Amino acid sequence: MITTNLTNLTPFLPDGWLTSRLSALDKARVMLEEGNGPGGSFTGWVHLPRDYDKEEFARIQAAAEKIRSDSQALVVIGIGGSYLGARAVVELLRSPNYNLIHTDGPEIHFAGNGLSTDGLMEIIDRVKDMDFSVNVISKSGTTTEPAVAFRIFKALLEEKYGKQGARERIYATTDAHRGALKGLADAEGYEEFVVPDAVGGRYSVLTAVGLRPIACAGVDIAALMQGAADAMNALAVPGADNPAWQYAAARHALYESGKKVELLVGYEPSFRFFAEWWKQLYGESEGKQGKGLFPASVEFTADLHSMGQYIQQGERLMFETVVSFARSRRQIDIPVDPDNVDGLNFLAGKSLEYVAAQAMRGVTMAHVDGGVPNIGRTVPARDEAAAGWLIYFFEYACGLSGYLLEVNPFDQPGVEAYKNNMYALLGKPGYEEKKAELERRLNG
């Protein structure tokens, strides 16, 4: 189980920061459990680790084995929650350098999460001479970034393998009943997986949305789900000892005391995209109605040489949530240098893991002394069970936090503003008046 350290947090909090919120947290718990709060129709993730579709899960595993046997690369096409969770788990449990060091499965490339021509062409150049497959992930099939990317990769597959061959290499994860991608998948005969109606994109990593790419990277998704189920059972127990209640209450208390930014801190390069997933989860869930902490992330110790000065002595608007792993997967000791040119022979014979642990302790103490509250969270190992636990923990705490903030943590109305402007400027039918308005503004 993941452990929590509040020692460097409580001095910054008022008396009663947790007990005064227990009633509100219990109401939030009931709303999540029963799905009767704001956005309650999107709380299907709450019991997902227990109630997931076992038949589809088996198909996910079978499709992953097929791709691992017939493809040198898999192109995952999706944006936001349709790719961040999968990439987070692949990098955390395999490696951020997975495509360079893998020996037991296909390369995994993520496309359709932006509009960079150069970025897309690099993926095309890499996979065009390989046997490759595509997993397109979109509830509607009309979101611009993934739809454009899928149109391009679909054409590449059909040119390379013909219509029938391409059909056997395209996997669609989409709405069960409707939408452009659903219609195309039905017409073309692609193997289909479901984006559940009751699970929003940023909570979907433990559905087919995330599990298919994760399984293709050789991750044991059964163990991942078991870790999430263990967290679900543990966090369903109400009370002041519940770590998700503690985290949600602490965040809310710090926000009410004037903190504006939460920094998610990791000490492993493999954690970087997990932090990206976390930023969408909390930013999209809480950032509305002029409310919400701004979620940011840093990777220590590297970012201590860029952001460390501000964190130590800049405006006191932030607190840190630090995720560390209790042990490394491998070990290396620091050798003796007979000349001791760098003056580091006092470290000779010590493991790099030991040095990193002392660095983390020193950083924590310095930041706390500098007025930065710190929540410590220690993960026992970088494995499937721990990753599943951590995913569910942050999802559940996010639902609680949103309800404490009195917002709907499961909608994202502000996302449509940029889309409407983009559609208008691109000349999408039906946006003619909007296009004229925007062009008047742009032309002064």
Buried (B, 14 or more C-beta within 10 A) or exposed (E): BBEBBBEBBEEBBEEEBBEEBBEBBBBBBBBBBEBEBBBBEBBBBBBBBEEBBEEBBEBBBEBBEBBBEEBBBBBBBBBBBBBBBBBBBBBBBBBBEBBEEBEEBBBBBBBBBEEEEEEBEEBBEBBEEEBBBBBBBBBBBEBBBBBBBBEBBBEBBBEBBEEEEBBBBBBBBBBEEEBBBBEBBEEBEBBBBBBBEBBBBBBBBBBBBBBBBBBBBBBBBBBBBBBBBBBBEBBBEBEEEBBBBBBBBBBBBBBEEEBBBBBBBBBBEBBBBBBBBBBBBBBBBBBBEEEBBBBBBBBBBEBBEEBBEEBBEEEBEBBBBBBBBEEBEEEEEBEEEEEEEEEEBEBEEEBBBBBBBEBBEEBBEBBBEEEBBBBBBBBBEBBBBBBBBBBBBBBBBBBBBBBBBEBBBBBBEEEEEEEEBBBBBEEBEEBEEBBEEBEEEEEE
